[in-house]
Amino acid sequence: MRLTSYTDFGLRALLYLATLPEGELSSVAKVSALYGVSRNHMVKVVNQLVKLGYLQSQRGKNGGIRMACSPATINIGQVIRALEGNLDGIDCGSPACQIVSACLLKRALKEAMDAFLAVMDGYTLQDLLANRDELQRVFGELIPILGYESDIAGE
């Protein structure tokens, strides 16, 4: 199972923002730089996370982005379902497959995808922050290198 970069970046953005003190703002530019991702691509991802209610955005000079809810309430399986465009595993129509009427591959891939999502349903964002101190240390070391001030408390 391979997630799209869109979903990957969405999960990474959530991980970073969830390490910040509650209510603290960061920026799309900082998140983009942290992961070496195009700012334009991250803007699309963040906008979707805002629409889904996982993040809040604040416009203006002192604006930014932050978590909209507790990491304990964010189910990773649900985030993946919301961000992934195609969870079928295979597209039998592009190009048109000649064996579709007899093929069992699509069913097997659906079963595998369901199993993958069932495992991910067992995790919240809070679970992925079990090593929060280590994540904060890594982020705290990277951000100055990228030319930003740290958002992490105590850094």
Backbone as CSV, one residue per row, in Angstrom:
resi,resn,N_x,N_y,N_z,CA_x,CA_y,CA_z,C_x,C_y,C_z
1,MET,0.858,-1.185,0.000,0.000,0.000,0.000,0.888,1.227,0.000
2,ARG,0.676,2.068,-0.980,1.434,3.313,-1.055,0.450,4.479,-1.088
3,LEU,0.623,5.391,-0.150,-0.225,6.571,-0.100,0.264,7.596,-1.113
4,THR,-0.644,8.429,-1.572,-0.248,9.523,-2.451,0.570,10.524,-1.649
5,SER,1.357,11.325,-2.336,2.140,12.354,-1.648,1.200,13.340,-0.951
6,TYR,0.033,13.557,-1.509,-0.959,14.460,-0.913,-1.302,14.002,0.510
7,THR,-1.606,12.731,0.651,-1.948,12.180,1.964,-0.728,12.170,2.875
8,ASP,0.411,11.789,2.336,1.653,11.775,3.100,1.924,13.161,3.682
9,PHE,1.846,14.197,2.857,2.103,15.553,3.323,1.054,16.003,4.341
10,GLY,-0.191,15.573,4.154,-1.236,15.903,5.118,-0.946,15.307,6.483
11,LEU,-0.531,14.050,6.508,-0.194,13.399,7.772,1.027,14.054,8.410
12,ARG,2.018,14.390,7.595,3.219,15.051,8.119,2.888,16.426,8.710
13,ALA,2.027,17.175,8.024,1.629,18.489,8.534,0.942,18.342,9.891
14,LEU,0.057,17.368,9.992,-0.633,17.129,11.262,0.365,16.756,12.360
15,LEU,1.320,15.905,12.029,2.324,15.503,13.027,3.103,16.704,13.547
16,TYR,3.558,17.562,12.641,4.317,18.736,13.091,3.450,19.665,13.934
17,LEU,2.288,20.022,13.417,1.446,20.987,14.121,0.986,20.462,15.471
18,ALA,0.828,19.145,15.597,0.397,18.555,16.866,1.502,18.571,17.921
19,THR,2.756,18.809,17.505,3.842,18.898,18.495,3.950,20.298,19.093
20,LEU,3.278,21.261,18.497,3.340,22.632,18.996,2.468,22.784,20.242
21,PRO,2.775,23.767,21.086,1.896,24.032,22.228,0.470,24.322,21.743
22,GLU,-0.513,23.896,22.512,-1.916,24.043,22.118,-2.229,25.488,21.725
23,GLY,-2.845,25.641,20.546,-3.264,26.946,20.059,-2.194,27.743,19.339
24,GLU,-0.939,27.285,19.368,0.144,28.033,18.743,0.063,27.950,17.215
25,LEU,0.300,29.091,16.582,0.266,29.170,15.124,1.624,28.853,14.510
26,SER,1.583,28.271,13.336,2.765,28.096,12.498,2.364,28.598,11.115
27,SER,3.172,28.286,10.102,2.850,28.746,8.750,2.990,27.613,7.746
28,VAL,2.270,27.752,6.649,2.389,26.787,5.559,3.819,26.801,5.031
29,ALA,4.411,27.976,4.946,5.786,28.090,4.452,6.744,27.292,5.330
30,LYS,6.559,27.370,6.635,7.435,26.646,7.555,7.240,25.141,7.426
31,VAL,6.001,24.698,7.353,5.725,23.263,7.207,6.287,22.760,5.881
32,SER,6.111,23.539,4.833,6.641,23.176,3.514,8.158,23.039,3.546
33,ALA,8.817,24.019,4.152,10.282,23.994,4.232,10.762,22.825,5.084
34,LEU,10.062,22.563,6.150,10.437,21.483,7.061,10.517,20.142,6.341
35,TYR,9.581,19.904,5.441,9.519,18.625,4.738,10.050,18.690,3.306
36,GLY,10.535,19.864,2.876,11.062,19.985,1.527,9.998,19.800,0.458
37,VAL,8.832,20.365,0.717,7.676,20.220,-0.158,7.350,21.566,-0.788
38,SER,6.855,21.552,-2.001,6.409,22.767,-2.660,5.351,23.467,-1.803
39,ARG,5.541,24.778,-1.609,4.567,25.550,-0.826,3.184,25.466,-1.461
40,ASN,3.115,25.553,-2.802,1.815,25.489,-3.483,1.105,24.165,-3.208
41,HIS,1.871,23.071,-3.211,1.282,21.762,-2.935,0.786,21.701,-1.485
42,MET,1.600,22.209,-0.551,1.213,22.172,0.859,0.003,23.060,1.129
43,VAL,-0.130,24.165,0.410,-1.308,25.028,0.568,-2.580,24.227,0.272
44,LYS,-2.559,23.436,-0.796,-3.726,22.616,-1.159,-4.040,21.599,-0.073
45,VAL,-3.000,20.964,0.434,-3.182,19.957,1.486,-3.752,20.610,2.745
46,VAL,-3.154,21.712,3.165,-3.597,22.401,4.376,-5.034,22.900,4.220
47,ASN,-5.364,23.441,3.056,-6.742,23.901,2.835,-7.734,22.751,3.001
48,GLN,-7.376,21.569,2.513,-8.248,20.410,2.676,-8.359,20.017,4.157
49,LEU,-7.251,20.049,4.871,-7.279,19.721,6.301,-8.117,20.730,7.085
50,VAL,-8.111,21.995,6.642,-8.968,23.012,7.263,-10.432,22.683,6.975
51,LYS,-10.756,22.386,5.719,-12.136,22.041,5.355,-12.644,20.835,6.125
52,LEU,-11.754,19.887,6.383,-12.126,18.674,7.111,-12.234,18.910,8.620
53,GLY,-11.795,20.086,9.090,-11.907,20.424,10.504,-10.734,19.990,11.367
54,TYR,-9.666,19.498,10.758,-8.489,19.088,11.524,-7.597,20.271,11.882
55,LEU,-7.566,21.277,11.001,-6.744,22.464,11.209,-7.615,23.713,11.170
56,GLN,-7.100,24.778,11.778,-7.697,26.111,11.681,-6.689,27.000,10.972
57,SER,-7.202,27.925,10.188,-6.312,28.905,9.580,-6.762,30.293,10.005
58,GLN,-5.801,31.157,10.162,-6.057,32.537,10.564,-5.337,33.424,9.571
59,ARG,-6.074,34.271,8.907,-5.495,35.155,7.899,-4.902,36.401,8.538
60,GLY,-4.069,37.060,7.767,-3.543,38.349,8.204,-2.091,38.289,8.608
61,LYS,-1.589,39.449,9.014,-0.175,39.600,9.354,0.251,38.631,10.452
62,ASN,-0.577,38.447,11.434,-0.257,37.540,12.536,-0.983,36.206,12.387
63,GLY,-1.289,35.851,11.147,-2.030,34.629,10.881,-1.155,33.397,10.832
64,GLY,-1.793,32.302,10.484,-1.074,31.042,10.370,-2.033,29.875,10.445
65,ILE,-1.482,28.710,10.756,-2.288,27.498,10.874,-1.987,26.830,12.210
66,ARG,-2.982,26.115,12.724,-2.833,25.389,13.982,-3.837,24.254,14.028
67,MET,-3.659,23.398,14.992,-4.586,22.292,15.181,-5.956,22.850,15.560
68,ALA,-7.003,22.230,15.033,-8.365,22.658,15.356,-8.997,21.753,16.411
69,CYS,-8.382,20.601,16.627,-8.930,19.671,17.605,-7.797,18.873,18.237
70,SER,-8.123,18.162,19.254,-7.142,17.376,19.978,-6.621,16.218,19.124
71,PRO,-5.323,15.958,19.154,-4.774,14.809,18.422,-5.433,13.482,18.807
72,ALA,-5.953,13.395,20.022,-6.610,12.161,20.467,-7.911,11.895,19.714
73,THR,-8.480,12.939,19.098,-9.752,12.775,18.380,-9.570,12.569,16.876
74,ILE,-8.329,12.599,16.411,-8.061,12.477,14.976,-7.667,11.042,14.652
75,ASN,-8.563,10.335,13.984,-8.327,8.943,13.606,-7.553,8.906,12.289
76,ILE,-6.421,8.211,12.286,-5.548,8.198,11.121,-6.215,7.525,9.923
77,GLY,-6.970,6.463,10.141,-7.694,5.818,9.043,-8.668,6.774,8.376
78,GLN,-9.348,7.581,9.175,-10.300,8.550,8.628,-9.585,9.650,7.846
79,VAL,-8.429,10.077,8.338,-7.654,11.094,7.614,-7.241,10.540,6.251
80,ILE,-6.769,9.313,6.232,-6.351,8.696,4.966,-7.524,8.604,4.009
81,ARG,-8.667,8.150,4.485,-9.855,8.054,3.619,-10.237,9.416,3.054
82,ALA,-10.130,10.457,3.889,-10.531,11.805,3.466,-9.562,12.403,2.453
83,LEU,-8.277,12.069,2.554,-7.281,12.682,1.686,-6.971,11.878,0.425
84,GLU,-7.115,10.585,0.491,-6.803,9.743,-0.671,-7.908,9.865,-1.715
85,GLY,-7.534,10.013,-2.950,-8.511,10.122,-4.023,-9.069,8.783,-4.465
86,ASN,-8.264,7.727,-4.399,-8.674,6.423,-4.913,-8.172,5.343,-3.972
87,LEU,-9.094,4.680,-3.322,-8.722,3.594,-2.424,-9.061,2.231,-3.010
88,ASP,-9.312,2.191,-4.310,-9.644,0.927,-4.962,-8.421,0.045,-5.171
89,GLY,-7.257,0.629,-5.239,-6.045,-0.139,-5.433,-5.695,-0.392,-6.883
90,ILE,-6.691,-0.351,-7.761,-6.450,-0.628,-9.177,-7.565,0.024,-9.995
91,ASP,-7.231,0.444,-11.187,-8.214,1.025,-12.102,-8.326,0.108,-13.310
92,CYS,-9.379,-0.678,-13.331,-9.558,-1.673,-14.397,-9.990,-1.061,-15.730
93,GLY,-10.295,0.230,-15.727,-10.794,0.847,-16.944,-9.797,1.717,-17.679
94,SER,-8.604,1.880,-17.152,-7.643,2.789,-17.764,-6.248,2.185,-17.785
95,PRO,-5.763,1.648,-18.860,-6.541,1.358,-20.074,-7.500,0.191,-19.824
96,ALA,-8.484,0.088,-20.682,-9.501,-0.947,-20.520,-8.847,-2.321,-20.443
97,CYS,-9.175,-3.052,-19.406,-8.598,-4.380,-19.185,-9.512,-5.435,-19.813
98,GLN,-8.914,-6.328,-20.539,-9.683,-7.352,-21.264,-10.097,-8.522,-20.380
99,ILE,-9.500,-8.674,-19.208,-9.827,-9.827,-18.370,-10.712,-9.465,-17.180
100,VAL,-11.253,-8.267,-17.172,-11.993,-7.775,-16.016,-13.143,-8.707,-15.604
101,SER,-13.788,-9.367,-16.546,-14.926,-10.227,-16.204,-14.496,-11.489,-15.451
102,ALA,-13.235,-11.893,-15.573,-12.766,-13.115,-14.924,-11.695,-12.846,-13.855
103,CYS,-11.286,-11.618,-13.690,-10.158,-11.288,-12.817,-10.588,-11.150,-11.357
104,LEU,-9.796,-11.708,-10.477,-10.056,-11.611,-9.038,-9.109,-10.637,-8.334
105,LEU,-8.229,-10.006,-9.108,-7.238,-9.102,-8.532,-7.886,-7.923,-7.814
106,LYS,-8.890,-7.315,-8.421,-9.518,-6.134,-7.819,-10.111,-6.482,-6.452
107,ARG,-10.745,-7.635,-6.355,-11.331,-8.054,-5.073,-10.237,-8.286,-4.024
108,ALA,-9.138,-8.922,-4.442,-8.030,-9.169,-3.516,-7.420,-7.864,-3.038
109,LEU,-7.244,-6.912,-3.942,-6.686,-5.617,-3.564,-7.632,-4.846,-2.652
110,LYS,-8.923,-4.959,-2.883,-9.905,-4.307,-2.004,-9.827,-4.899,-0.600
111,GLU,-9.691,-6.211,-0.529,-9.562,-6.874,0.765,-8.293,-6.398,1.493
112,ALA,-7.207,-6.278,0.756,-5.957,-5.793,1.346,-6.096,-4.342,1.804
113,MET,-6.746,-3.516,1.001,-6.949,-2.112,1.357,-7.811,-2.004,2.612
114,ASP,-8.862,-2.812,2.677,-9.730,-2.806,3.865,-8.940,-3.195,5.110
115,ALA,-8.032,-4.168,4.977,-7.204,-4.599,6.109,-6.252,-3.472,6.526
116,PHE,-5.643,-2.822,5.548,-4.752,-1.696,5.826,-5.499,-0.595,6.578
117,LEU,-6.664,-0.224,6.074,-7.437,0.843,6.714,-7.919,0.430,8.102
118,ALA,-8.234,-0.848,8.284,-8.647,-1.325,9.604,-7.505,-1.150,10.612
119,VAL,-6.280,-1.437,10.193,-5.128,-1.221,11.075,-4.981,0.269,11.371
120,MET,-5.061,1.111,10.351,-4.901,2.547,10.545,-6.030,3.133,11.386
121,ASP,-7.208,2.521,11.330,-8.326,2.955,12.181,-8.015,2.772,13.663
122,GLY,-7.052,1.918,13.961,-6.667,1.681,15.345,-5.720,2.724,15.911
123,TYR,-5.347,3.717,15.100,-4.411,4.753,15.526,-5.048,6.129,15.487
124,THR,-4.720,6.912,16.503,-5.069,8.331,16.479,-3.767,9.113,16.269
125,LEU,-3.910,10.383,15.986,-2.730,11.238,15.870,-1.971,11.236,17.201
126,GLN,-2.684,11.173,18.300,-2.038,11.140,19.611,-1.128,9.917,19.740
127,ASP,-1.563,8.777,19.211,-0.730,7.568,19.242,0.587,7.785,18.512
128,LEU,0.548,8.537,17.420,1.752,8.790,16.621,2.661,9.838,17.254
129,LEU,2.198,10.401,18.368,2.986,11.388,19.110,3.559,10.795,20.395
130,ALA,3.588,9.483,20.495,4.120,8.823,21.689,5.573,9.246,21.931
131,ASN,6.294,9.571,20.874,7.674,10.052,20.978,7.743,11.564,20.751
132,ARG,6.772,12.266,21.285,6.647,13.716,21.086,7.936,14.477,21.382
133,ASP,8.600,14.124,22.492,9.845,14.821,22.845,10.891,14.657,21.755
134,GLU,10.998,13.454,21.221,11.962,13.201,20.147,11.585,13.971,18.881
135,LEU,10.293,13.975,18.548,9.835,14.737,17.379,10.144,16.219,17.556
136,GLN,9.859,16.749,18.743,10.123,18.162,19.002,11.620,18.470,18.878
137,ARG,12.453,17.562,19.337,13.896,17.755,19.222,14.307,17.814,17.754
138,VAL,13.810,16.870,16.955,14.152,16.834,15.531,13.659,18.098,14.827
139,PHE,12.391,18.457,15.067,11.856,19.671,14.451,12.644,20.896,14.915
140,GLY,12.962,20.946,16.202,13.709,22.073,16.758,15.094,22.220,16.153
141,GLU,15.701,21.098,15.758,17.011,21.149,15.115,16.906,21.565,13.652
142,LEU,15.847,21.141,12.975,15.695,21.426,11.549,15.289,22.865,11.255
143,ILE,14.403,23.398,12.051,13.812,24.700,11.742,14.851,25.825,11.654
144,PRO,15.812,25.937,12.593,16.822,26.999,12.439,17.672,26.823,11.175
145,ILE,17.943,25.583,10.806,18.720,25.310,9.592,17.982,25.839,8.368
146,LEU,16.655,25.778,8.430,15.826,26.226,7.316,15.612,27.741,7.328
147,GLY,16.110,28.408,8.352,16.006,29.864,8.419,14.748,30.362,9.104
148,TYR,14.139,29.517,9.935,12.940,29.908,10.672,13.226,29.865,12.159
149,GLU,12.429,30.616,12.908,12.492,30.504,14.362,11.653,29.303,14.753
150,SER,12.054,28.671,15.836,11.338,27.478,16.283,9.984,27.851,16.859
151,ASP,8.971,27.003,16.573,7.647,27.136,17.182,7.572,26.302,18.454
152,ILE,8.538,25.402,18.641,8.505,24.468,19.748,8.865,25.196,21.031
153,ALA,8.045,25.019,22.072,8.293,25.665,23.360,9.635,25.213,23.908
154,GLY,10.397,26.148,24.435,11.673,25.825,25.038,12.818,25.708,24.052
155,GLU,12.562,25.906,22.774,13.618,25.805,21.753,14.129,27.186,21.405
